[in-house]
Amino acid sequence: MDIYVGNLPYTATEGDVTGLFAAFGPVERVKIITDRETGQSKGFAFVTLGDQSQLNAAIEALNDYDYNGRPLRVNASEPKESRPSGGGGGGGRW
């Protein structure tokens, strides 16, 4: 069960986020999303908890929670939409 956590401070670490969610059950995984080029945090993460009741409790308690002066956005993550692969195609000659 994954949770989207947005509006994180850019300085937040995976350990910080794990500590925030540990009160709701064992945290299986934390993935802070970073910029490919710079390695800087993009200010959001995904957290995996064990079951639906833990997920619901964390969302209820932490959505709009003031974390280091920033109101967190916490909700169930939605599956990533599949994107078409490949380029736009060539222009070709008439």
PDB file with one MODEL, atoms N, CA, C and O in Angstrom:
MODEL        1
ATOM      1  N   MET A   1       0.842  -1.177   0.000  1.00  0.00           N
ATOM      2  CA  MET A   1       0.000   0.000   0.000  1.00  0.00           C
ATOM      3  C   MET A   1       0.893   1.247   0.000  1.00  0.00           C
ATOM      4  O   MET A   1       1.686   1.449   0.919  1.00  0.00           O
ATOM      5  N   ASP A   2       0.759   2.065  -1.019  1.00  0.00           N
ATOM      6  CA  ASP A   2       1.611   3.251  -1.144  1.00  0.00           C
ATOM      7  C   ASP A   2       0.856   4.532  -0.838  1.00  0.00           C
ATOM      8  O   ASP A   2      -0.337   4.666  -1.111  1.00  0.00           O
ATOM      9  N   ILE A   3       1.594   5.463  -0.264  1.00  0.00           N
ATOM     10  CA  ILE A   3       1.081   6.788   0.074  1.00  0.00           C
ATOM     11  C   ILE A   3       1.952   7.815  -0.634  1.00  0.00           C
ATOM     12  O   ILE A   3       3.179   7.711  -0.644  1.00  0.00           O
ATOM     13  N   TYR A   4       1.298   8.808  -1.226  1.00  0.00           N
ATOM     14  CA  TYR A   4       1.998   9.959  -1.790  1.00  0.00           C
ATOM     15  C   TYR A   4       2.133  10.997  -0.690  1.00  0.00           C
ATOM     16  O   TYR A   4       1.163  11.299   0.004  1.00  0.00           O
ATOM     17  N   VAL A   5       3.333  11.545  -0.526  1.00  0.00           N
ATOM     18  CA  VAL A   5       3.586  12.590   0.466  1.00  0.00           C
ATOM     19  C   VAL A   5       4.186  13.779  -0.275  1.00  0.00           C
ATOM     20  O   VAL A   5       5.315  13.716  -0.760  1.00  0.00           O
ATOM     21  N   GLY A   6       3.426  14.851  -0.355  1.00  0.00           N
ATOM     22  CA  GLY A   6       3.875  16.034  -1.073  1.00  0.00           C
ATOM     23  C   GLY A   6       4.126  17.203  -0.147  1.00  0.00           C
ATOM     24  O   GLY A   6       3.723  17.193   1.016  1.00  0.00           O
ATOM     25  N   ASN A   7       4.796  18.208  -0.675  1.00  0.00           N
ATOM     26  CA  ASN A   7       5.154  19.434   0.031  1.00  0.00           C
ATOM     27  C   ASN A   7       6.168  19.175   1.146  1.00  0.00           C
ATOM     28  O   ASN A   7       6.173  19.863   2.166  1.00  0.00           O
ATOM     29  N   LEU A   8       7.017  18.182   0.938  1.00  0.00           N
ATOM     30  CA  LEU A   8       8.095  17.907   1.892  1.00  0.00           C
ATOM     31  C   LEU A   8       9.168  18.991   1.780  1.00  0.00           C
ATOM     32  O   LEU A   8       9.408  19.517   0.693  1.00  0.00           O
ATOM     33  N   PRO A   9       9.808  19.323   2.894  1.00  0.00           N
ATOM     34  CA  PRO A   9      10.977  20.198   2.777  1.00  0.00           C
ATOM     35  C   PRO A   9      12.034  19.502   1.912  1.00  0.00           C
ATOM     36  O   PRO A   9      12.183  18.282   1.976  1.00  0.00           O
ATOM     37  N   TYR A  10      12.753  20.263   1.119  1.00  0.00           N
ATOM     38  CA  TYR A  10      13.764  19.673   0.234  1.00  0.00           C
ATOM     39  C   TYR A  10      14.903  19.022   1.013  1.00  0.00           C
ATOM     40  O   TYR A  10      15.666  18.231   0.459  1.00  0.00           O
ATOM     41  N   THR A  11      15.016  19.355   2.292  1.00  0.00           N
ATOM     42  CA  THR A  11      16.071  18.789   3.129  1.00  0.00           C
ATOM     43  C   THR A  11      15.657  17.495   3.824  1.00  0.00           C
ATOM     44  O   THR A  11      16.481  16.868   4.490  1.00  0.00           O
ATOM     45  N   ALA A  12      14.400  17.083   3.682  1.00  0.00           N
ATOM     46  CA  ALA A  12      13.915  15.872   4.356  1.00  0.00           C
ATOM     47  C   ALA A  12      14.646  14.644   3.808  1.00  0.00           C
ATOM     48  O   ALA A  12      14.887  14.531   2.606  1.00  0.00           O
ATOM     49  N   THR A  13      14.989  13.734   4.710  1.00  0.00           N
ATOM     50  CA  THR A  13      15.666  12.492   4.328  1.00  0.00           C
ATOM     51  C   THR A  13      14.688  11.326   4.425  1.00  0.00           C
ATOM     52  O   THR A  13      13.598  11.456   4.982  1.00  0.00           O
ATOM     53  N   GLU A  14      15.095  10.190   3.877  1.00  0.00           N
ATOM     54  CA  GLU A  14      14.257   8.998   3.992  1.00  0.00           C
ATOM     55  C   GLU A  14      14.064   8.612   5.457  1.00  0.00           C
ATOM     56  O   GLU A  14      12.997   8.131   5.839  1.00  0.00           O
ATOM     57  N   GLY A  15      15.090   8.820   6.273  1.00  0.00           N
ATOM     58  CA  GLY A  15      14.969   8.563   7.712  1.00  0.00           C
ATOM     59  C   GLY A  15      13.950   9.467   8.376  1.00  0.00           C
ATOM     60  O   GLY A  15      13.193   9.022   9.239  1.00  0.00           O
ATOM     61  N   ASP A  16      13.925  10.741   7.981  1.00  0.00           N
ATOM     62  CA  ASP A  16      12.936  11.679   8.524  1.00  0.00           C
ATOM     63  C   ASP A  16      11.518  11.212   8.205  1.00  0.00           C
ATOM     64  O   ASP A  16      10.644  11.199   9.072  1.00  0.00           O
ATOM     65  N   VAL A  17      11.308  10.833   6.956  1.00  0.00           N
ATOM     66  CA  VAL A  17       9.972  10.416   6.521  1.00  0.00           C
ATOM     67  C   VAL A  17       9.578   9.099   7.186  1.00  0.00           C
ATOM     68  O   VAL A  17       8.423   8.919   7.572  1.00  0.00           O
ATOM     69  N   THR A  18      10.530   8.185   7.320  1.00  0.00           N
ATOM     70  CA  THR A  18      10.260   6.928   8.016  1.00  0.00           C
ATOM     71  C   THR A  18       9.809   7.203   9.443  1.00  0.00           C
ATOM     72  O   THR A  18       8.842   6.606   9.916  1.00  0.00           O
ATOM     73  N   GLY A  19      10.507   8.103  10.132  1.00  0.00           N
ATOM     74  CA  GLY A  19      10.131   8.453  11.503  1.00  0.00           C
ATOM     75  C   GLY A  19       8.745   9.048  11.602  1.00  0.00           C
ATOM     76  O   GLY A  19       8.023   8.795  12.567  1.00  0.00           O
ATOM     77  N   LEU A  20       8.372   9.828  10.623  1.00  0.00           N
ATOM     78  CA  LEU A  20       7.053  10.454  10.601  1.00  0.00           C
ATOM     79  C   LEU A  20       5.940   9.416  10.479  1.00  0.00           C
ATOM     80  O   LEU A  20       4.888   9.557  11.102  1.00  0.00           O
ATOM     81  N   PHE A  21       6.167   8.378   9.682  1.00  0.00           N
ATOM     82  CA  PHE A  21       5.131   7.377   9.425  1.00  0.00           C
ATOM     83  C   PHE A  21       5.201   6.159  10.338  1.00  0.00           C
ATOM     84  O   PHE A  21       4.269   5.355  10.343  1.00  0.00           O
ATOM     85  N   ALA A  22       6.260   5.996  11.102  1.00  0.00           N
ATOM     86  CA  ALA A  22       6.450   4.803  11.939  1.00  0.00           C
ATOM     87  C   ALA A  22       5.356   4.626  12.980  1.00  0.00           C
ATOM     88  O   ALA A  22       5.092   3.501  13.405  1.00  0.00           O
ATOM     89  N   ALA A  23       4.721   5.702  13.396  1.00  0.00           N
ATOM     90  CA  ALA A  23       3.659   5.607  14.404  1.00  0.00           C
ATOM     91  C   ALA A  23       2.438   4.845  13.880  1.00  0.00           C
ATOM     92  O   ALA A  23       1.588   4.431  14.667  1.00  0.00           O
ATOM     93  N   PHE A  24       2.344   4.657  12.570  1.00  0.00           N
ATOM     94  CA  PHE A  24       1.166   4.036  11.978  1.00  0.00           C
ATOM     95  C   PHE A  24       1.390   2.585  11.589  1.00  0.00           C
ATOM     96  O   PHE A  24       0.494   1.932  11.055  1.00  0.00           O
ATOM     97  N   GLY A  25       2.586   2.085  11.857  1.00  0.00           N
ATOM     98  CA  GLY A  25       2.897   0.699  11.551  1.00  0.00           C
ATOM     99  C   GLY A  25       4.271   0.615  10.917  1.00  0.00           C
ATOM    100  O   GLY A  25       4.907   1.636  10.654  1.00  0.00           O
ATOM    101  N   PRO A  26       4.726  -0.598  10.673  1.00  0.00           N
ATOM    102  CA  PRO A  26       6.041  -0.772  10.066  1.00  0.00           C
ATOM    103  C   PRO A  26       6.095  -0.128   8.675  1.00  0.00           C
ATOM    104  O   PRO A  26       5.242  -0.377   7.823  1.00  0.00           O
ATOM    105  N   VAL A  27       7.102   0.690   8.473  1.00  0.00           N
ATOM    106  CA  VAL A  27       7.305   1.328   7.176  1.00  0.00           C
ATOM    107  C   VAL A  27       8.153   0.382   6.333  1.00  0.00           C
ATOM    108  O   VAL A  27       9.300   0.092   6.673  1.00  0.00           O
ATOM    109  N   GLU A  28       7.589  -0.087   5.250  1.00  0.00           N
ATOM    110  CA  GLU A  28       8.297  -1.036   4.401  1.00  0.00           C
ATOM    111  C   GLU A  28       9.293  -0.352   3.473  1.00  0.00           C
ATOM    112  O   GLU A  28      10.356  -0.898   3.177  1.00  0.00           O
ATOM    113  N   ARG A  29       8.935   0.867   3.011  1.00  0.00           N
ATOM    114  CA  ARG A  29       9.801   1.546   2.063  1.00  0.00           C
ATOM    115  C   ARG A  29       9.484   3.027   2.017  1.00  0.00           C
ATOM    116  O   ARG A  29       8.327   3.427   2.143  1.00  0.00           O
ATOM    117  N   VAL A  30      10.519   3.844   1.836  1.00  0.00           N
ATOM    118  CA  VAL A  30      10.368   5.279   1.585  1.00  0.00           C
ATOM    119  C   VAL A  30      11.209   5.600   0.368  1.00  0.00           C
ATOM    120  O   VAL A  30      12.377   5.219   0.293  1.00  0.00           O
ATOM    121  N   LYS A  31      10.621   6.294  -0.577  1.00  0.00           N
ATOM    122  CA  LYS A  31      11.353   6.695  -1.779  1.00  0.00           C
ATOM    123  C   LYS A  31      11.120   8.187  -2.002  1.00  0.00           C
ATOM    124  O   LYS A  31      10.039   8.599  -2.425  1.00  0.00           O
ATOM    125  N   ILE A  32      12.143   8.992  -1.713  1.00  0.00           N
ATOM    126  CA  ILE A  32      12.084  10.419  -2.000  1.00  0.00           C
ATOM    127  C   ILE A  32      12.464  10.601  -3.468  1.00  0.00           C
ATOM    128  O   ILE A  32      13.499  10.108  -3.918  1.00  0.00           O
ATOM    129  N   ILE A  33      11.633  11.300  -4.191  1.00  0.00           N
ATOM    130  CA  ILE A  33      11.859  11.491  -5.622  1.00  0.00           C
ATOM    131  C   ILE A  33      12.842  12.640  -5.817  1.00  0.00           C
ATOM    132  O   ILE A  33      12.684  13.724  -5.255  1.00  0.00           O
ATOM    133  N   THR A  34      13.855  12.373  -6.626  1.00  0.00           N
ATOM    134  CA  THR A  34      14.909  13.360  -6.853  1.00  0.00           C
ATOM    135  C   THR A  34      15.023  13.695  -8.334  1.00  0.00           C
ATOM    136  O   THR A  34      14.608  12.927  -9.202  1.00  0.00           O
ATOM    137  N   ASP A  35      15.590  14.846  -8.591  1.00  0.00           N
ATOM    138  CA  ASP A  35      15.867  15.277  -9.960  1.00  0.00           C
ATOM    139  C   ASP A  35      16.971  14.403 -10.542  1.00  0.00           C
ATOM    140  O   ASP A  35      17.983  14.166  -9.882  1.00  0.00           O
ATOM    141  N   ARG A  36      16.792  13.928 -11.749  1.00  0.00           N
ATOM    142  CA  ARG A  36      17.782  13.046 -12.368  1.00  0.00           C
ATOM    143  C   ARG A  36      19.135  13.711 -12.540  1.00  0.00           C
ATOM    144  O   ARG A  36      20.174  13.072 -12.377  1.00  0.00           O
ATOM    145  N   GLU A  37      19.122  14.974 -12.865  1.00  0.00           N
ATOM    146  CA  GLU A  37      20.370  15.671 -13.182  1.00  0.00           C
ATOM    147  C   GLU A  37      21.116  16.152 -11.944  1.00  0.00           C
ATOM    148  O   GLU A  37      22.336  16.019 -11.856  1.00  0.00           O
ATOM    149  N   THR A  38      20.374  16.716 -10.985  1.00  0.00           N
ATOM    150  CA  THR A  38      21.036  17.328  -9.830  1.00  0.00           C
ATOM    151  C   THR A  38      21.052  16.446  -8.591  1.00  0.00           C
ATOM    152  O   THR A  38      21.872  16.652  -7.697  1.00  0.00           O
ATOM    153  N   GLY A  39      20.153  15.462  -8.527  1.00  0.00           N
ATOM    154  CA  GLY A  39      20.045  14.640  -7.328  1.00  0.00           C
ATOM    155  C   GLY A  39      19.284  15.320  -6.196  1.00  0.00           C
ATOM    156  O   GLY A  39      19.111  14.735  -5.127  1.00  0.00           O
ATOM    157  N   GLN A  40      18.826  16.557  -6.425  1.00  0.00           N
ATOM    158  CA  GLN A  40      18.063  17.296  -5.410  1.00  0.00           C
ATOM    159  C   GLN A  40      16.663  16.712  -5.268  1.00  0.00           C
ATOM    160  O   GLN A  40      16.072  16.248  -6.244  1.00  0.00           O
ATOM    161  N   SER A  41      16.142  16.737  -4.053  1.00  0.00           N
ATOM    162  CA  SER A  41      14.777  16.304  -3.804  1.00  0.00           C
ATOM    163  C   SER A  41      13.806  17.185  -4.583  1.00  0.00           C
ATOM    164  O   SER A  41      14.019  18.387  -4.736  1.00  0.00           O
ATOM    165  N   LYS A  42      12.744  16.564  -5.066  1.00  0.00           N
ATOM    166  CA  LYS A  42      11.684  17.323  -5.733  1.00  0.00           C
ATOM    167  C   LYS A  42      10.577  17.716  -4.748  1.00  0.00           C
ATOM    168  O   LYS A  42       9.592  18.344  -5.135  1.00  0.00           O
ATOM    169  N   GLY A  43      10.743  17.342  -3.476  1.00  0.00           N
ATOM    170  CA  GLY A  43       9.771  17.741  -2.455  1.00  0.00           C
ATOM    171  C   GLY A  43       8.599  16.792  -2.292  1.00  0.00           C
ATOM    172  O   GLY A  43       7.585  17.148  -1.693  1.00  0.00           O
ATOM    173  N   PHE A  44       8.737  15.575  -2.829  1.00  0.00           N
ATOM    174  CA  PHE A  44       7.689  14.594  -2.575  1.00  0.00           C
ATOM    175  C   PHE A  44       8.291  13.195  -2.503  1.00  0.00           C
ATOM    176  O   PHE A  44       9.409  12.944  -2.952  1.00  0.00           O
ATOM    177  N   ALA A  45       7.502  12.295  -1.918  1.00  0.00           N
ATOM    178  CA  ALA A  45       7.982  10.936  -1.701  1.00  0.00           C
ATOM    179  C   ALA A  45       6.821   9.963  -1.772  1.00  0.00           C
ATOM    180  O   ALA A  45       5.654  10.355  -1.777  1.00  0.00           O
ATOM    181  N   PHE A  46       7.166   8.688  -1.826  1.00  0.00           N
ATOM    182  CA  PHE A  46       6.185   7.615  -1.723  1.00  0.00           C
ATOM    183  C   PHE A  46       6.586   6.751  -0.539  1.00  0.00           C
ATOM    184  O   PHE A  46       7.759   6.430  -0.350  1.00  0.00           O
ATOM    185  N   VAL A  47       5.586   6.380   0.255  1.00  0.00           N
ATOM    186  CA  VAL A  47       5.809   5.575   1.450  1.00  0.00           C
ATOM    187  C   VAL A  47       4.963   4.314   1.325  1.00  0.00           C
ATOM    188  O   VAL A  47       3.792   4.385   0.952  1.00  0.00           O
ATOM    189  N   THR A  48       5.551   3.163   1.636  1.00  0.00           N
ATOM    190  CA  THR A  48       4.822   1.901   1.607  1.00  0.00           C
ATOM    191  C   THR A  48       4.608   1.433   3.033  1.00  0.00           C
ATOM    192  O   THR A  48       5.555   1.270   3.802  1.00  0.00           O
ATOM    193  N   LEU A  49       3.338   1.218   3.372  1.00  0.00           N
ATOM    194  CA  LEU A  49       2.954   0.668   4.670  1.00  0.00           C
ATOM    195  C   LEU A  49       2.338  -0.706   4.441  1.00  0.00           C
ATOM    196  O   LEU A  49       1.993  -1.066   3.315  1.00  0.00           O
ATOM    197  N   GLY A  50       2.204  -1.471   5.525  1.00  0.00           N
ATOM    198  CA  GLY A  50       1.782  -2.858   5.417  1.00  0.00           C
ATOM    199  C   GLY A  50       0.355  -3.113   4.983  1.00  0.00           C
ATOM    200  O   GLY A  50       0.118  -4.002   4.165  1.00  0.00           O
ATOM    201  N   ASP A  51      -0.605  -2.362   5.504  1.00  0.00           N
ATOM    202  CA  ASP A  51      -1.988  -2.682   5.145  1.00  0.00           C
ATOM    203  C   ASP A  51      -2.849  -1.426   5.029  1.00  0.00           C
ATOM    204  O   ASP A  51      -2.425  -0.317   5.355  1.00  0.00           O
ATOM    205  N   GLN A  52      -4.063  -1.643   4.556  1.00  0.00           N
ATOM    206  CA  GLN A  52      -4.982  -0.541   4.264  1.00  0.00           C
ATOM    207  C   GLN A  52      -5.345   0.268   5.503  1.00  0.00           C
ATOM    208  O   GLN A  52      -5.479   1.489   5.414  1.00  0.00           O
ATOM    209  N   SER A  53      -5.509  -0.374   6.655  1.00  0.00           N
ATOM    210  CA  SER A  53      -5.884   0.369   7.862  1.00  0.00           C
ATOM    211  C   SER A  53      -4.754   1.300   8.300  1.00  0.00           C
ATOM    212  O   SER A  53      -5.020   2.412   8.758  1.00  0.00           O
ATOM    213  N   GLN A  54      -3.505   0.869   8.169  1.00  0.00           N
ATOM    214  CA  GLN A  54      -2.367   1.729   8.489  1.00  0.00           C
ATOM    215  C   GLN A  54      -2.296   2.891   7.511  1.00  0.00           C
ATOM    216  O   GLN A  54      -2.042   4.030   7.905  1.00  0.00           O
ATOM    217  N   LEU A  55      -2.520   2.603   6.253  1.00  0.00           N
ATOM    218  CA  LEU A  55      -2.508   3.631   5.222  1.00  0.00           C
ATOM    219  C   LEU A  55      -3.573   4.690   5.512  1.00  0.00           C
ATOM    220  O   LEU A  55      -3.286   5.887   5.471  1.00  0.00           O
ATOM    221  N   ASN A  56      -4.790   4.256   5.803  1.00  0.00           N
ATOM    222  CA  ASN A  56      -5.879   5.189   6.086  1.00  0.00           C
ATOM    223  C   ASN A  56      -5.595   6.040   7.315  1.00  0.00           C
ATOM    224  O   ASN A  56      -5.857   7.243   7.313  1.00  0.00           O
ATOM    225  N   ALA A  57      -5.061   5.422   8.363  1.00  0.00           N
ATOM    226  CA  ALA A  57      -4.745   6.162   9.590  1.00  0.00           C
ATOM    227  C   ALA A  57      -3.675   7.219   9.334  1.00  0.00           C
ATOM    228  O   ALA A  57      -3.776   8.340   9.834  1.00  0.00           O
ATOM    229  N   ALA A  58      -2.655   6.868   8.560  1.00  0.00           N
ATOM    230  CA  ALA A  58      -1.580   7.823   8.253  1.00  0.00           C
ATOM    231  C   ALA A  58      -2.104   8.987   7.422  1.00  0.00           C
ATOM    232  O   ALA A  58      -1.756  10.139   7.682  1.00  0.00           O
ATOM    233  N   ILE A  59      -2.929   8.700   6.434  1.00  0.00           N
ATOM    234  CA  ILE A  59      -3.492   9.763   5.600  1.00  0.00           C
ATOM    235  C   ILE A  59      -4.336  10.707   6.453  1.00  0.00           C
ATOM    236  O   ILE A  59      -4.209  11.927   6.356  1.00  0.00           O
ATOM    237  N   GLU A  60      -5.191  10.133   7.281  1.00  0.00           N
ATOM    238  CA  GLU A  60      -6.078  10.939   8.130  1.00  0.00           C
ATOM    239  C   GLU A  60      -5.280  11.844   9.071  1.00  0.00           C
ATOM    240  O   GLU A  60      -5.622  13.013   9.252  1.00  0.00           O
ATOM    241  N   ALA A  61      -4.232  11.308   9.661  1.00  0.00           N
ATOM    242  CA  ALA A  61      -3.467  12.063  10.653  1.00  0.00           C
ATOM    243  C   ALA A  61      -2.491  13.066  10.037  1.00  0.00           C
ATOM    244  O   ALA A  61      -2.258  14.130  10.611  1.00  0.00           O
ATOM    245  N   LEU A  62      -1.919  12.741   8.878  1.00  0.00           N
ATOM    246  CA  LEU A  62      -0.804  13.551   8.378  1.00  0.00           C
ATOM    247  C   LEU A  62      -1.147  14.477   7.210  1.00  0.00           C
ATOM    248  O   LEU A  62      -0.335  15.336   6.865  1.00  0.00           O
ATOM    249  N   ASN A  63      -2.321  14.332   6.590  1.00  0.00           N
ATOM    250  CA  ASN A  63      -2.685  15.274   5.534  1.00  0.00           C
ATOM    251  C   ASN A  63      -2.912  16.644   6.164  1.00  0.00           C
ATOM    252  O   ASN A  63      -3.687  16.768   7.112  1.00  0.00           O
ATOM    253  N   ASP A  64      -2.259  17.651   5.657  1.00  0.00           N
ATOM    254  CA  ASP A  64      -2.267  19.028   6.184  1.00  0.00           C
ATOM    255  C   ASP A  64      -1.492  19.172   7.500  1.00  0.00           C
ATOM    256  O   ASP A  64      -1.571  20.216   8.148  1.00  0.00           O
ATOM    257  N   TYR A  65      -0.757  18.151   7.894  1.00  0.00           N
ATOM    258  CA  TYR A  65       0.078  18.216   9.095  1.00  0.00           C
ATOM    259  C   TYR A  65       1.231  19.193   8.841  1.00  0.00           C
ATOM    260  O   TYR A  65       1.880  19.143   7.796  1.00  0.00           O
ATOM    261  N   ASP A  66       1.473  20.070   9.799  1.00  0.00           N
ATOM    262  CA  ASP A  66       2.557  21.048   9.672  1.00  0.00           C
ATOM    263  C   ASP A  66       3.884  20.363   9.987  1.00  0.00           C
ATOM    264  O   ASP A  66       4.161  20.021  11.137  1.00  0.00           O
ATOM    265  N   TYR A  67       4.692  20.171   8.961  1.00  0.00           N
ATOM    266  CA  TYR A  67       5.991  19.518   9.114  1.00  0.00           C
ATOM    267  C   TYR A  67       7.068  20.523   8.743  1.00  0.00           C
ATOM    268  O   TYR A  67       7.235  20.866   7.573  1.00  0.00           O
ATOM    269  N   ASN A  68       7.788  20.987   9.736  1.00  0.00           N
ATOM    270  CA  ASN A  68       8.836  21.995   9.534  1.00  0.00           C
ATOM    271  C   ASN A  68       8.312  23.221   8.786  1.00  0.00           C
ATOM    272  O   ASN A  68       8.970  23.749   7.890  1.00  0.00           O
ATOM    273  N   GLY A  69       7.109  23.661   9.176  1.00  0.00           N
ATOM    274  CA  GLY A  69       6.532  24.861   8.579  1.00  0.00           C
ATOM    275  C   GLY A  69       5.852  24.649   7.240  1.00  0.00           C
ATOM    276  O   GLY A  69       5.454  25.618   6.592  1.00  0.00           O
ATOM    277  N   ARG A  70       5.713  23.406   6.812  1.00  0.00           N
ATOM    278  CA  ARG A  70       5.074  23.129   5.519  1.00  0.00           C
ATOM    279  C   ARG A  70       3.904  22.169   5.732  1.00  0.00           C
ATOM    280  O   ARG A  70       4.078  21.119   6.351  1.00  0.00           O
ATOM    281  N   PRO A  71       2.718  22.508   5.230  1.00  0.00           N
ATOM    282  CA  PRO A  71       1.576  21.577   5.355  1.00  0.00           C
ATOM    283  C   PRO A  71       1.726  20.425   4.365  1.00  0.00           C
ATOM    284  O   PRO A  71       1.726  20.629   3.151  1.00  0.00           O
ATOM    285  N   LEU A  72       1.853  19.226   4.896  1.00  0.00           N
ATOM    286  CA  LEU A  72       2.034  18.062   4.035  1.00  0.00           C
ATOM    287  C   LEU A  72       0.755  17.755   3.262  1.00  0.00           C
ATOM    288  O   LEU A  72      -0.350  18.006   3.741  1.00  0.00           O
ATOM    289  N   ARG A  73       0.920  17.221   2.084  1.00  0.00           N
ATOM    290  CA  ARG A  73      -0.183  16.687   1.283  1.00  0.00           C
ATOM    291  C   ARG A  73       0.017  15.180   1.272  1.00  0.00           C
ATOM    292  O   ARG A  73       0.986  14.677   0.702  1.00  0.00           O
ATOM    293  N   VAL A  74      -0.899  14.468   1.900  1.00  0.00           N
ATOM    294  CA  VAL A  74      -0.758  13.020   2.053  1.00  0.00           C
ATOM    295  C   VAL A  74      -2.028  12.350   1.540  1.00  0.00           C
ATOM    296  O   VAL A  74      -3.125  12.636   2.021  1.00  0.00           O
ATOM    297  N   ASN A  75      -1.876  11.464   0.572  1.00  0.00           N
ATOM    298  CA  ASN A  75      -3.020  10.709   0.082  1.00  0.00           C
ATOM    299  C   ASN A  75      -2.550   9.399  -0.537  1.00  0.00           C
ATOM    300  O   ASN A  75      -1.356   9.182  -0.743  1.00  0.00           O
ATOM    301  N   ALA A  76      -3.514   8.534  -0.826  1.00  0.00           N
ATOM    302  CA  ALA A  76      -3.176   7.257  -1.447  1.00  0.00           C
ATOM    303  C   ALA A  76      -2.603   7.532  -2.826  1.00  0.00           C
ATOM    304  O   ALA A  76      -3.151   8.332  -3.583  1.00  0.00           O
ATOM    305  N   SER A  77      -1.509   6.876  -3.149  1.00  0.00           N
ATOM    306  CA  SER A  77      -0.917   7.103  -4.462  1.00  0.00           C
ATOM    307  C   SER A  77      -1.747   6.375  -5.512  1.00  0.00           C
ATOM    308  O   SER A  77      -2.328   5.320  -5.259  1.00  0.00           O
ATOM    309  N   GLU A  78      -1.780   6.967  -6.683  1.00  0.00           N
ATOM    310  CA  GLU A  78      -2.512   6.363  -7.785  1.00  0.00           C
ATOM    311  C   GLU A  78      -1.512   5.704  -8.720  1.00  0.00           C
ATOM    312  O   GLU A  78      -0.379   6.167  -8.850  1.00  0.00           O
ATOM    313  N   PRO A  79      -1.925   4.634  -9.363  1.00  0.00           N
ATOM    314  CA  PRO A  79      -0.999   3.968 -10.282  1.00  0.00           C
ATOM    315  C   PRO A  79      -0.527   4.925 -11.366  1.00  0.00           C
ATOM    316  O   PRO A  79      -1.283   5.764 -11.856  1.00  0.00           O
ATOM    317  N   LYS A  80       0.727   4.780 -11.722  1.00  0.00           N
ATOM    318  CA  LYS A  80       1.308   5.622 -12.761  1.00  0.00           C
ATOM    319  C   LYS A  80       0.639   5.292 -14.094  1.00  0.00           C
ATOM    320  O   LYS A  80       0.531   4.129 -14.483  1.00  0.00           O
ATOM    321  N   GLU A  81       0.193   6.344 -14.783  1.00  0.00           N
ATOM    322  CA  GLU A  81      -0.438   6.127 -16.078  1.00  0.00           C
ATOM    323  C   GLU A  81       0.625   5.711 -17.080  1.00  0.00           C
ATOM    324  O   GLU A  81       1.747   6.218 -17.068  1.00  0.00           O
ATOM    325  N   SER A  82       0.252   4.784 -17.944  1.00  0.00           N
ATOM    326  CA  SER A  82       1.223   4.380 -18.959  1.00  0.00           C
ATOM    327  C   SER A  82       1.287   5.465 -20.024  1.00  0.00           C
ATOM    328  O   SER A  82       0.271   5.994 -20.473  1.00  0.00           O
ATOM    329  N   ARG A  83       2.497   5.770 -20.404  1.00  0.00           N
ATOM    330  CA  ARG A  83       2.728   6.789 -21.409  1.00  0.00           C
ATOM    331  C   ARG A  83       3.078   6.102 -22.716  1.00  0.00           C
ATOM    332  O   ARG A  83       3.708   5.044 -22.723  1.00  0.00           O
ATOM    333  N   PRO A  84       2.665   6.710 -23.824  1.00  0.00           N
ATOM    334  CA  PRO A  84       3.085   6.116 -25.096  1.00  0.00           C
ATOM    335  C   PRO A  84       4.593   6.164 -25.241  1.00  0.00           C
ATOM    336  O   PRO A  84       5.228   7.156 -24.882  1.00  0.00           O
ATOM    337  N   SER A  85       5.156   5.107 -25.761  1.00  0.00           N
ATOM    338  CA  SER A  85       6.611   5.090 -25.910  1.00  0.00           C
ATOM    339  C   SER A  85       6.994   5.519 -27.318  1.00  0.00           C
ATOM    340  O   SER A  85       6.176   5.496 -28.238  1.00  0.00           O
ATOM    341  N   GLY A  86       8.219   5.901 -27.461  1.00  0.00           N
ATOM    342  CA  GLY A  86       8.734   6.268 -28.775  1.00  0.00           C
ATOM    343  C   GLY A  86       8.534   7.739 -29.075  1.00  0.00           C
ATOM    344  O   GLY A  86       7.859   8.460 -28.342  1.00  0.00           O
ATOM    345  N   GLY A  87       9.128   8.157 -30.153  1.00  0.00           N
ATOM    346  CA  GLY A  87       9.057   9.550 -30.560  1.00  0.00           C
ATOM    347  C   GLY A  87       7.765   9.854 -31.299  1.00  0.00           C
ATOM    348  O   GLY A  87       6.867   9.017 -31.390  1.00  0.00           O
ATOM    349  N   GLY A  88       7.693  11.047 -31.814  1.00  0.00           N
ATOM    350  CA  GLY A  88       6.485  11.496 -32.474  1.00  0.00           C
ATOM    351  C   GLY A  88       6.355  11.021 -33.920  1.00  0.00           C
ATOM    352  O   GLY A  88       5.324  11.276 -34.541  1.00  0.00           O
ATOM    353  N   GLY A  89       7.304  10.378 -34.451  1.00  0.00           N
ATOM    354  CA  GLY A  89       7.219   9.915 -35.820  1.00  0.00           C
ATOM    355  C   GLY A  89       7.814  10.940 -36.788  1.00  0.00           C
ATOM    356  O   GLY A  89       7.864  12.133 -36.487  1.00  0.00           O
ATOM    357  N   GLY A  90       8.238  10.490 -37.885  1.00  0.00           N
ATOM    358  CA  GLY A  90       8.886  11.374 -38.856  1.00  0.00           C
ATOM    359  C   GLY A  90       7.889  12.097 -39.742  1.00  0.00           C
ATOM    360  O   GLY A  90       6.731  11.695 -39.860  1.00  0.00           O
ATOM    361  N   GLY A  91       8.351  13.155 -40.352  1.00  0.00           N
ATOM    362  CA  GLY A  91       7.496  13.934 -41.219  1.00  0.00           C
ATOM    363  C   GLY A  91       7.319  13.284 -42.586  1.00  0.00           C
ATOM    364  O   GLY A  91       6.267  13.435 -43.209  1.00  0.00           O
ATOM    365  N   GLY A  92       8.305  12.583 -43.049  1.00  0.00           N
ATOM    366  CA  GLY A  92       8.219  11.946 -44.353  1.00  0.00           C
ATOM    367  C   GLY A  92       8.098  12.957 -45.504  1.00  0.00           C
ATOM    368  O   GLY A  92       7.802  14.133 -45.293  1.00  0.00           O
ATOM    369  N   ARG A  93       8.325  12.485 -46.669  1.00  0.00           N
ATOM    370  CA  ARG A  93       8.191  13.349 -47.848  1.00  0.00           C
ATOM    371  C   ARG A  93       6.877  13.072 -48.532  1.00  0.00           C
ATOM    372  O   ARG A  93       6.324  11.977 -48.437  1.00  0.00           O
ATOM    373  N   TRP A  94       6.388  14.077 -49.223  1.00  0.00           N
ATOM    374  CA  TRP A  94       5.119  13.902 -49.937  1.00  0.00           C
ATOM    375  C   TRP A  94       5.397  13.366 -51.234  1.00  0.00           C
ATOM    376  O   TRP A  94       4.476  13.134 -52.017  1.00  0.00           O
TER     377      TRP A  94
ENDMDL
END
